[in-house]
């Protein structure tokens, strides 16, 4: 007899998955921080799309310096300087969150509430900072929503960032659940590689910056999580008869 409740936890990525934060959130905050530091750097939309291939904000700044302004690497204690610049960027991003200017993607709030009703554990596995996670949750779902998540794995809590599996392995360990009883929801190829390297079935909802990436190995690739009033677009993978993702559908994807 088939186990009717295989799914025990849903692990969400944040940037691009919970909300489309990259183009009009993080990118704008980086540029504001550069301006405050009197740097003539400008990350336009196309350049930022390329920089997103590097996961982690501090790592992204270093990569940009190495490839576009290598003389800047001669600064004293460049690692601390990058960390300070990134902290200022985070403050700008938090300010954007407080204004409520970046909404959750379709279906996210509905699915989170349904999973809570079904007593499914909720977790976050992201390379973004804890401050960014809490700011987004507060501004979209309310301050109490932080407590809805059993585990939040964020920022530098593990040494290697996606596509390494470290953040997902850490979250699984904190949940005390095997990968086979969980599903990850991601938007990027790096996120998919990270979750799959941890053996977690993964559902992809593409974002503006990731819709041309390769998603081999995902259980399904969709435009978003969908709503009863507005279905998602199915891109590849397992055919889903319902036009929106809910607990029942996620559980069926565990087969």
Buried (B, 14 or more C-beta within 10 A) or exposed (E): EEEEEBBBBBBBBBBBBBBBBBBBBBBBBBBBBBEEEEEEBEBEEEBBBEBBEBBBBBBBBBBBBEEEEEEBEEEEEBEEBBBEBBBBBBBBBBEBBEEEEBEBBBBBBBBBEBBBEBEBBBBBBBBBBBBBBBBBBBBBBEEEBBEBBBBBBBBEBBEEBBBBBBBBBBBBEBBEBEBEBBBBBBBBBBBBBBBBBBBBBBBBBBBEBBEEBEBEBBBBBBBBBBBEEEBBEBBEBBEBEEBBBBBEBBBBBBE
